[in-house]
Amino acid sequence: MVTRKSLKKWPALAALSALMVIALTATTPSYAQERGEGERQQAFRGGGASRGQVLDNRYNHGYYYPRAGTVVRALPGGYRPYYYHGSPFYFSGGIWYAPGPGGFIVARPPVGLFINVLPPFYTTVWFGGVPYYYADNVYYQWQPSANGYAVVDAPPGADQPGAPAPPSDDFYIYPKNGQSQEQQAADQYECHNWSKTQTGFDPTQQGGGVAPGDTSSRRDQYQRAMTACLEARGYSVK
């Protein structure tokens, strides 16, 4: 039942409601920013195709990215600038941009460009006992001397979207001492170089880079050397 007393309360209630709407509206952008670019990528899972995104499912990566050549008027928030031979590139959420007409163009980074941080979502693949980090048709590799990651060419056997990984020469390595992903990559890289020098076998080369008759024995030597090196650094090798 509506009374004269309740009618007097309506203007105050309406004002309070309006203030609540304004407060919620004001807080929404900061909340969205706090979620970050990584959350935006997750939101595109399963719905990216309808938003002009393309599913990258190589190695079951499972994330949507804009097509190369897509033009955007402004860079997304939180991007990182990089330069290669004086040319600027911008990196955000695993997506690379370059300056172009009308804004910025979704591009592929040049091989040799160094970055400090991997994309928020990446897939680790192994070829010839060497780890690569993959996202949006780009391969990255840890470079201990530079304390960062370099954009590299696709490893042999990785040029097809459905290419299986890893090959038979790979190892399954488990850190026993809580080593970080970066430390494991650095140890793997150094042990690979040491084992290659000791045995003359390089699993990243066709046939190991040795005479066909020596492939089997040299592979066994390489695997034993790798196992010994990694176990000495605190890893369990299967």
C-alpha positions as CSV (number, residue, x, y, z in Angstrom):
1,M,0.0,0.0,0.0
2,V,1.5,3.4,-1.0
3,T,1.2,6.0,1.7
4,R,2.1,9.7,1.7
5,K,5.0,8.9,4.0
6,S,6.4,6.3,1.5
7,L,6.0,8.7,-1.3
8,K,8.3,11.1,0.5
9,K,11.0,8.5,0.5
10,W,11.1,7.9,-3.2
11,P,13.2,10.9,-4.2
12,A,15.9,9.9,-1.7
13,L,15.8,6.3,-2.9
14,A,16.1,7.4,-6.5
15,A,19.1,9.6,-5.6
16,L,20.7,6.8,-3.8
17,S,20.2,4.4,-6.8
18,A,21.7,7.0,-9.1
19,L,24.8,7.4,-6.9
20,M,25.2,3.6,-6.9
21,V,25.1,3.4,-10.7
22,I,27.7,6.2,-11.0
23,A,30.0,4.5,-8.5
24,L,29.8,1.1,-10.3
25,T,30.4,2.8,-13.6
26,A,33.4,4.6,-12.3
27,T,35.0,1.5,-10.9
28,T,34.4,-0.8,-13.9
29,P,37.4,0.5,-16.1
30,S,40.0,0.0,-13.3
31,Y,38.7,-3.5,-12.6
32,A,39.0,-4.4,-16.3
33,Q,42.5,-3.0,-16.3
34,E,43.5,-5.1,-13.3
35,R,42.4,-8.2,-15.1
36,G,45.0,-7.5,-17.7
37,E,45.6,-8.6,-21.2
38,G,46.0,-12.2,-20.2
39,E,42.4,-12.4,-19.0
40,R,41.3,-10.8,-22.3
41,Q,43.0,-13.7,-24.2
42,Q,41.2,-16.2,-22.0
43,A,37.9,-14.6,-22.7
44,F,38.5,-15.1,-26.4
45,R,38.7,-18.9,-26.0
46,G,35.7,-20.3,-27.7
47,G,34.4,-17.0,-28.8
48,G,37.3,-15.4,-30.8
49,A,36.1,-16.4,-34.2
50,S,33.1,-14.1,-33.9
51,R,35.3,-11.2,-32.9
52,G,37.7,-11.4,-35.9
53,Q,40.1,-13.7,-34.1
54,V,41.8,-16.8,-35.5
55,L,42.3,-19.9,-33.4
56,D,45.9,-21.0,-33.1
57,N,45.7,-24.7,-32.2
58,R,49.2,-25.7,-33.3
59,Y,50.5,-28.0,-30.5
60,N,47.0,-27.7,-29.0
61,H,47.9,-24.1,-28.1
62,G,44.2,-23.2,-28.1
63,Y,44.2,-19.4,-28.1
64,Y,42.7,-16.8,-30.5
65,Y,44.7,-14.0,-32.1
66,P,43.9,-11.3,-34.7
67,R,45.0,-12.1,-38.2
68,A,48.4,-10.7,-39.4
69,G,47.8,-7.5,-41.2
70,T,44.8,-6.4,-39.0
71,V,44.9,-2.7,-38.3
72,V,44.1,-1.2,-34.9
73,R,43.9,2.6,-34.2
74,A,45.5,2.4,-30.8
75,L,47.8,0.0,-29.0
76,P,46.3,-2.0,-26.1
77,G,47.2,-0.9,-22.5
78,G,50.3,-2.4,-21.0
79,Y,52.2,-3.0,-24.2
80,R,56.0,-3.3,-24.3
81,P,58.1,-1.4,-26.9
82,Y,61.0,-3.2,-28.6
83,Y,63.3,-2.1,-31.3
84,Y,65.1,-4.1,-34.0
85,H,67.7,-2.3,-36.2
86,G,66.0,0.9,-35.3
87,S,62.4,-0.3,-36.3
88,P,59.8,-0.2,-33.5
89,F,57.6,-3.1,-32.5
90,Y,55.1,-3.3,-29.8
91,F,54.2,-6.5,-27.8
92,S,51.0,-7.1,-25.8
93,G,49.3,-10.3,-24.8
94,G,51.4,-12.4,-27.2
95,I,50.5,-10.1,-30.1
96,W,53.0,-8.1,-32.1
97,Y,52.2,-4.7,-33.6
98,A,54.2,-2.4,-36.0
99,P,53.4,1.2,-37.0
100,G,51.4,1.5,-40.1
101,P,48.9,3.6,-42.0
102,G,45.9,4.4,-39.8
103,G,47.4,3.2,-36.6
104,F,49.2,-0.1,-35.9
105,I,49.4,-3.4,-37.9
106,V,49.4,-6.8,-36.4
107,A,52.7,-8.2,-37.5
108,R,55.3,-11.0,-37.1
109,P,58.4,-10.0,-35.2
110,P,61.7,-10.3,-37.0
111,V,64.0,-13.3,-36.2
112,G,66.7,-12.1,-33.8
113,L,64.6,-9.7,-31.8
114,F,65.1,-10.1,-28.1
115,I,62.4,-9.9,-25.4
116,N,62.5,-10.0,-21.6
117,V,59.3,-11.7,-20.9
118,L,57.4,-14.5,-22.7
119,P,53.8,-14.1,-23.8
120,P,51.3,-14.6,-20.9
121,F,50.2,-17.8,-22.6
122,Y,52.7,-19.9,-24.4
123,T,53.2,-23.5,-25.2
124,T,56.6,-25.2,-24.6
125,V,57.6,-27.6,-27.4
126,W,60.8,-29.6,-27.6
127,F,62.8,-30.4,-30.7
128,G,66.1,-32.3,-30.6
129,G,66.3,-31.9,-26.9
130,V,66.0,-28.1,-27.1
131,P,63.0,-26.2,-25.7
132,Y,61.1,-23.7,-27.7
133,Y,58.3,-21.4,-26.5
134,Y,55.5,-21.0,-29.0
135,A,52.6,-18.5,-29.4
136,D,50.8,-17.1,-32.4
137,N,53.0,-18.7,-35.0
138,V,56.2,-17.3,-33.3
139,Y,58.9,-19.4,-31.7
140,Y,61.1,-18.1,-28.9
141,Q,64.2,-19.5,-27.4
142,W,66.0,-18.8,-24.2
143,Q,69.5,-17.2,-24.7
144,P,71.5,-17.4,-21.5
145,S,74.2,-15.0,-22.7
146,A,71.6,-12.3,-23.2
147,N,69.4,-13.2,-20.2
148,G,66.3,-13.1,-22.4
149,Y,64.4,-14.8,-25.2
150,A,65.1,-14.4,-28.9
151,V,62.6,-14.8,-31.7
152,V,63.9,-17.7,-33.8
153,D,63.1,-19.5,-37.0
154,A,60.8,-22.5,-36.7
155,P,62.8,-25.6,-35.8
156,P,63.1,-28.4,-38.4
157,G,59.9,-30.4,-38.4
158,A,57.8,-27.5,-37.1
159,D,56.8,-25.9,-40.3
160,Q,53.4,-27.6,-40.5
161,P,50.5,-26.6,-38.2
162,G,49.9,-30.2,-37.3
163,A,53.5,-31.2,-36.8
164,P,53.9,-33.5,-33.8
165,A,56.2,-32.6,-31.0
166,P,58.4,-33.7,-29.4
167,P,60.6,-36.0,-31.5
168,S,62.1,-39.2,-30.2
169,D,65.4,-37.6,-29.1
170,D,63.6,-35.5,-26.5
171,F,63.9,-35.9,-22.7
172,Y,61.2,-35.5,-20.1
173,I,62.9,-33.5,-17.4
174,Y,61.5,-32.8,-13.9
175,P,63.1,-30.2,-11.6
176,K,63.8,-31.7,-8.2
177,N,64.9,-28.5,-6.5
178,G,62.2,-26.1,-7.6
179,Q,64.1,-24.7,-10.5
180,S,62.2,-22.0,-12.5
181,Q,61.3,-22.4,-16.1
182,E,64.0,-20.0,-17.1
183,Q,66.6,-21.9,-15.1
184,Q,65.6,-25.2,-16.5
185,A,65.8,-23.8,-20.1
186,A,69.3,-22.4,-19.4
187,D,70.5,-25.7,-17.9
188,Q,69.0,-27.7,-20.8
189,Y,70.7,-25.4,-23.3
190,E,74.1,-25.7,-21.6
191,C,73.9,-29.4,-21.2
192,H,72.9,-29.8,-24.8
193,N,75.9,-27.8,-25.9
194,W,78.2,-29.8,-23.6
195,S,76.8,-33.2,-24.7
196,K,77.1,-32.1,-28.4
197,T,80.8,-31.2,-27.9
198,Q,81.5,-34.4,-26.0
199,T,79.9,-36.8,-28.5
200,G,79.8,-35.0,-31.8
201,F,76.1,-35.7,-32.1
202,D,73.6,-32.9,-32.6
203,P,70.0,-33.9,-32.5
204,T,68.9,-30.7,-34.0
205,Q,70.7,-31.7,-37.3
206,Q,69.5,-34.2,-39.8
207,G,70.8,-37.6,-38.7
208,G,72.6,-36.0,-35.8
209,G,75.2,-34.5,-38.1
210,V,77.2,-37.7,-38.1
211,A,77.8,-40.5,-40.6
212,P,74.7,-42.7,-41.1
213,G,76.4,-45.7,-39.6
214,D,77.3,-43.8,-36.4
215,T,73.8,-42.3,-35.8
216,S,72.6,-45.0,-33.3
217,S,75.7,-45.2,-31.2
218,R,76.3,-41.5,-31.1
219,R,72.7,-40.8,-30.2
220,D,73.1,-43.2,-27.2
221,Q,76.2,-41.4,-26.2
222,Y,74.5,-38.0,-26.4
223,Q,71.6,-39.2,-24.3
224,R,73.8,-40.6,-21.6
225,A,75.8,-37.3,-21.6
226,M,72.6,-35.2,-21.4
227,T,71.2,-37.4,-18.6
228,A,74.4,-37.2,-16.6
229,C,74.7,-33.4,-17.0
230,L,71.1,-32.7,-16.1
231,E,71.1,-35.1,-13.1
232,A,74.2,-33.4,-11.8
233,R,72.2,-30.1,-11.9
234,G,69.3,-31.4,-9.9
235,Y,66.9,-32.8,-12.5
236,S,65.2,-36.2,-12.8
237,V,65.5,-37.4,-16.4
238,K,63.1,-39.9,-18.0
